[in-house]
Amino acid sequence: MRKSTILFIVLILCFKIAAQGYQIAVLKYNGGGDYYANPTALPNLIKFCNTELGMNISKEVPYVEVGSTDLFQYPLVHMTGHGNVVFSRAEANNLRTYLLSGGFLHIDDNYGMDGFVRAELKKVFPEATLIELPTDHPIYKKRYSFPNGLPKIHEHDGKSPQAFGIVMDGRLVCLYTYETDLSDGWEDPQVHNDPPEKRRQALQMGANIISYAFSN
């Protein structure tokens, strides 16, 4: 994609945000994985951010395909699921352009994505490596303090939660949260019956992610 085209898309994004407030989308991908998992998660997180932090995020959460130019309408896209993920070459190139143009991708492993998503991110950024974020990274103290890093919401394999990122030109463009299952903690209480303190931790960490993505 030519630089002039990228600049035009970025300007459209900026005007959309200024006119309508922020909007978040869910990334729709191929490969058979359930990209549609946790349907109540983002609406609940958005409600939390708007109520607790006075943010202006649209309540509507659309699905956007990896290869669509609609991707550029959203400053942040969220990706989750339990299984396979496949990006075509064109999709990987489109996602790369989106992220390098100022977009932000949060991937939350809902258990079972790890091997797949790592391989597909290599298609997007073959020159980059997922690096683990240190516990003093600004994302852990943007609005709420998490001095020990990611909270552990669901056990899964009993491993410690980890946050990985891809940094391009000094900017974190992709955050991958693993062995925490934040988005399960954002769901309606009756879906997973998490203790209130766990659910609040998940929502607070989610608010940190959104605040960081919107300001960096």
Buried (B, 14 or more C-beta within 10 A) or exposed (E): BEEEEBEEBBEEBEEBBEEEEBBBBBBBBBEEBBBEBBEBBBBBBBBBBBEBBEBEBBEEBBBBBBBBBEBBBBBBBBBBBBBBBBBEEEBBBBBBBBBBBBBBBBBBBBBBBEEBBBEBBBBBBEEBEBEEBEEEBEBBBBBBEBEEBBBBBBEBEEEEBBBBBBBBEEEBBBBBBBBBBBBBBBBBEEBBEBEEEBBBBBBBBBBBBBBBBBEB
